[in-house]
Amino acid sequence: GTFFYRDFSYSRIMTVYFWIFCNIFLLLSHQLVRLFIKEAHRRGLGLRKVLVIGSGELGQRVVQKLNMYPEIGFTVVGYLTCNSEDVGSDIEGGKVLGLYEDLNRTIKEYDVSQVFIALPLNANDRLEGVLASLEEETVDIKLVPDLLSYLDLHSGIEELDGMPLINLTESPLYGWNTLLKRASDIFLSGIAILITLPIMFLIAIVVKLGSRGPLLYKQERMGLDRDVFIMYKFRSMKIGAENQTGPVWAKKDDDRRTSVGSFLRSTSLDELPQLFNVLMGQMSLVGPRPERPIFVEQFKKSIPFYMHRLKMKAGLTGWAQVNGWRGNTSLEKRIEFDLYYIKNWSLLFD
């Protein structure tokens, strides 16, 4: 029986060496394959000739993107246009070879294997004619929709039972993303409340002794998908601060502040009760700062893509605040940083 049994013993250092060298060889092999493909393409081997139908801004952006990645093996032979005056002119990365009516001739003359249709929205009436002409050819056809100016927030292409769908705007909070962000908010806000509870208790005493009025300031704010909730803060303003002015933003050295409130606002300690908003699921630890509904109605009319902020749960702090755009600073810069955060969101980013 012992003839068939062997007691193998592997050195741990040999296992480490094996893992290191495997990764090195894998990396080198990938680089060698890339170099081989690049050299083959440089010599004209394996190249796919591309004809772009549409010489406008959309068509030129397609060519620009194709030229950015030569390793994929596309070479642009030129454009077709609807404007006879443009024929023969050189534009972004290629030459205008003819009109749409010259499609079949151009494909044969330049041995085209890929056709990119990049017509502007106002030229969609020509699409049917172009597709009819392509029925006589064996080229691969790719359609580039003229939606670049509308693609903004987590845009992409999906499929519904064989029907292609183009997402123009979508919140990053869906599926597991929602669950993971909520779980991290519950866990971290719970710990933060336990740690800061003595501090909050001390602040509560100081606020009550510092001026008459309620301990907490409650205010309506607008959060994810326009849901309105009550946000809590330690009161830092005098009673009736907006009776004469109406809803206004707080200013630096605002004379409506109490003596204790000035300190609380400068250190952001007045925001600590919002940990309970986070725990209740109305806010998140990280996200765009929530705004009052009356200001949201104003800003959405004057600031492009302002409402995209509401595709993410409001935060106790945000990417804009971390980068110094907080309080009475440029609203446009805050929106810029908020949108960057939403577009690039991940749990690790938080």
Helices and strands as residue ranges (DSSP letters): G 2-4, H 12-42, E 48-53, H 57-68, G 70-72, E 74-81, G 84-86, E 90-91, E 94-99, G 100-102, H 103-109, E 114-117, G 121-126, H 127-134, E 140-143, E 156-160, E 163-167, H 176-210, E 216-222, G 224-226, E 228-234, H 259-267, G 269-271, H 274-279, E 284-286, H 293-302, G 306-311, E 315-317, H 319-322, H 331-343
